[in-house]
């Protein structure tokens, strides 16, 4: 069997598996009225996981993405990257807003800066202004999916706690309860100071103490990998979004010297749509000064998923990114 034929067979196998999956992964028939309104907060441009998560949200008809806010570091360049991804997805109704720029010690490298810089610069609304304005417009109706250090959320809470607490809920990728990052060879070590928490400890503590409904997807649950066959299926380039994801993947792989993405952030998006993919239980979490997240006795302040359904999550992701959504852009009015 030639390499080309082998690749075709592998891609077909992935797509057939996704098509045969359980009903939970099939895109629901959704109208503008029953879609869940979401705002995504992301530090897209470092790990490829953020781009994969944004693509999932824009490809899921259950969600009406009101906007995407950039967080941490060169937020203006991150916003330009988001402009390209939103356009590739055919989603002109999605607002891109830029967080305040920041320079934090230990921040990850912007691996996809070249892709972002190809997009012309333009003005973007301020992330905190946009977030608070949308909450006022839709009190009790917006879910924030937080895929980044929580600086934008912490700033919005500090500026206007009354308005911020009118969010419907927050779903965040962050924390490390019992297990941390892979230590190599697929083995897990004990808990780590997870990046999204450790980069802004004060904001993480503020969000945990906000009293809002909060779902937390820590490193414990995030171990799903986009293997070579799945990457070929998603990055084939038969859609503009797929082609852009392929370009972002290549920049990330070259800069990071890694090949297989872990679906950290897509798991949080998937949980927001289909929580049964990552069932959560009530838990009280605290964050120490170093950014370690721990469970503690006492009244719960969050719901935490420690174990995801790995196979169903991969199928869920593949079905949507292969163009199964019934509308070209669920975010459009």
N, C-alpha and C positions, 0 to 999 in steps of 0.2 A: 504494500500500500504506500503510495507516495505521500509526502508531507502535506501537499495541498488537499488531497482526498481525506487524509486523517483529520486535518483541521475542519473540513466541512462536516465530517461525521460528528466531531466533538461539538461543534456549534449546534448542529441539528439535535443532538442528544440533550443539550442544555435547554433549548427552546421547547422540545417535546416534553421534558420533565416539568417545565414551568407551566405548560398548557394543561398538563394532567393533574395539577396540584389540587388541594382542597379548596372549597368555596371561599375560605377566608381571604385568599389572595386575589380573587377575581375583582377587578375594579367595579365598585358599586355604581349603579345608575343614579347620578346626583344632579340636582338642579341648583341654580344659583341660590335658592332659598335654603336648601338643606346642607350645602357644603359648610364645613367648619372653617370659619375665618381664622387665618393664622398669620403671624409675623415671624419670620425666621431671623435669628441673630447669629452671625457667623464670622469666623476669622478665615474665610476662604482664601486659599492661596498658599497655605503651608502644607499640611497633610492633604492628600487627594480626597480624603473622606468627606470633607465639607462639600466639595463639588458634586460628589456622588449623592450626597444627601439632598442638596438643593435640586438636583435633577429629579430625584425621586418625588420630592414635594410637587414640583411643577408637572409631573407626569401622573399625578394621582387625582382623580376627579372628586374624591371626597373632600379635598381641601380647596379653599379659595384663598390664595396667597395674596394678601393685601400689600405686603412689602417685605423687603429683605434689608437688614441693617448690617453694616460692616463693623467689626470690632477689632481692636488691638493693632498696634503698630501703624503701618502706612494705610490707614483706613480709606483714604482717597483712592489709592491704587487698587485696593480690594474692591471698592465700589465700581471701578472701571472693569474689573474682572467680572463682577456680577452683571454689569450692563451687557457684556458679551454673552454670558450664559442665558440671561433672560431673553435676549433677542434670538438666540439660537433655538430656544424652546418655543418661540412664537408667542410670547407673553407680554405684550406691550402695556397691559394694565397694571403690571407689578411695579410698584415704586421701589427704587433703590435709594437708600439713605446711608450717609456716612457717619460713623461714630467719631468721637474726638480722637485725634492721633495720640499715640502713647508710645513710650519707649521703656520697656520693662526688661530687667535683667533676666536672662534665661529664656527669652522669647524665641520661638522657633524661626528658622529661616523661611523667607518668602520664596518658596521653590518655583512658583508659577508666575513670577513677575514679568517674564518676557511676554507671555500670553496676555497678561493684563495691560502691559504698556502699549500693545498694538491697538487698543481701544482709545479713541480720542478722549481727552479730558473734557468734562462738562460739570456744571454745578450740580450738587446733590443736596437735598434737605438734610438737616442735622438729625441724627438717629434718635436722640432723646426727644426732640420736638415732634418728630413724626410719630414715635411710639405713643406719646401722651395724647396727641391730637386724635389718633385713631381710637384710642381707648375712650376718649370723650365722645367720639362719634358712635361707638358701638359698645356702650357700657355693659359689662357682663358677657360679652359675646366673642372675645378674642383670646385665642391660645397663642402664647409665645413658645416657639420651639428654639431653645437656646443651645447652640452648637459651639460656643466660644466662651472664653473668660467672660464673666457676667458684668463687665464694666458698664455697658449701656443700661442694663437693667438696674444695677445699683445706683447709677446716676439718676435715672428716671424716678426710682423710689425715693431717693433723697430730695429731689426737686419738688415732687408732688405726690406724697404718699397716698393721699385720698384718692386721686385719680388712678394711680398705679394699682391700687388694691381692687379696682373694678375690672381687672383682667379676669377672664374665665378660669384660666389655669396656666401653669408653666410646665413644659416638658423639657428637661435638660439632660444633655449628655455630660456627665461629670461625676467625679468621685471615685473612690476605690475602697471597698468595704473589707473584704477578706482576701481578694486577689488583685494583683496589679498588672502591669504590662507584661507581655511575653518576655521571658528571659532567653529565648532561643530554643529551637527544636520543638516548639509548641508547648513548652512547659511554663507553668505559672509560678510566680513567687508570691510572697506576701504582699500586703497592700502598699501602694505607692502614693506619693503626693501627686495626684492626677493633674494634668496640665491646666484644664479649664478652671479648676478650683485654685490651684497654686499660683496662677498668674494674677489673680485678684482675690485674695482671701477675704478682704473686707466686704467686697460685693457679694461673694458667696455666702458669707454669714448673714448679710442683710436680706438676701433672697430667702434663705432658710428660715429666717425669723419674721418674714413678711405676713405670715398667716394665710397666704394664698394656697389653693390646691396646687401641689407640686409633685410631679412624677420625676423620679431620678433614675437614669440609666447609667450605672457605673461601669468601670472596666470589667467587673466580675462577669457581666452579661455579654460584653462585646468581644467576641472571638471569631466571628464569622469572616471568612476570607473570600475575596473575589479571585478565584483561581484562573489559570490560563484560559481554559475553555470558556468560562463565564466572561472573561475580559474580551475574548474574541467576539462573543455574541453581542456585548454591549458596545464595543468600540469598532464595529464593522464599518461604520461610516455611512450607512444607508439613510441616516437622518442627520440633519445639521447638528442637533444636540449630541448625537453619538460621536460625530467627527470632532466636536469641540472637547468632549470628555476624553477622547483619545489623545488629543494634543496636550491637554492638561496632565493626563497620566504620564505621557512621555517626559514632560518637563519635570514632574515630581520624581519619577523613577531615576532620571539622570542625576538630579540634584541630591536625592536622598540615598541613592545606591540601594534602593529597595525595589522589589518587583511585584509583590502581592499585597494589595491594599487590605486593611482590616476595616470592616464596615462599622466603625464606631458611631459616626453621626447618622448614617442611614437607619441604624437601629432605633434611634430616638424618633425619627420621622415615622418609621413603621409603627412604633408603639403609639404615637399620636393618632394614627389611623385605625390600627387593629391591635388594641392592647393585649389581646390573647396571644400574640406572638412573643410577648415579653411580660408575663403576668407580674404584677407588683403587689407588695404587701406593705401595710403601715409600718413605719419605722421612725424613730427619732434620730436625726443625724446632727452631729456637731463637726466643726472644722477647727483644727488647731492652727497655731501661728505659722507652721510650715506648710500648710495646705493638705494635711492628712484628714480624711473624712472617716468618722467613726460612728457606730451605732451606740446609743446610750439609753438607759432606762428613762421612762417618762412619757408624757403624752406625745404621740407621733406628730411630726411636722412635715412629713412627706410620705409618698408611696414609692417603694424601691423595687426594681427588678434585678434579681441576682442571677437569673437563669433564663435565657431565651431559647426558643424553639429554632435551632440553627437551620435545619433543612427547610422549614417552612419560610423562614426569613429570606433565605437565598432565593427560593422560588418566587416569593412575593416581590422581591426586588427585580428579578429577571423579567417577570411578566410585564411589569410596568415600563421598564426601560427598553423593552423590545416593541413598544408601541401599541400595547393592548388597550390603553385608555381610549374611551369612545369619543373624546373630543381633543382637538389639537392643543388646546391650552385651557385646562380647567380653571385657571386664574382669571380669564377674561370675563367681563360682565355678561 
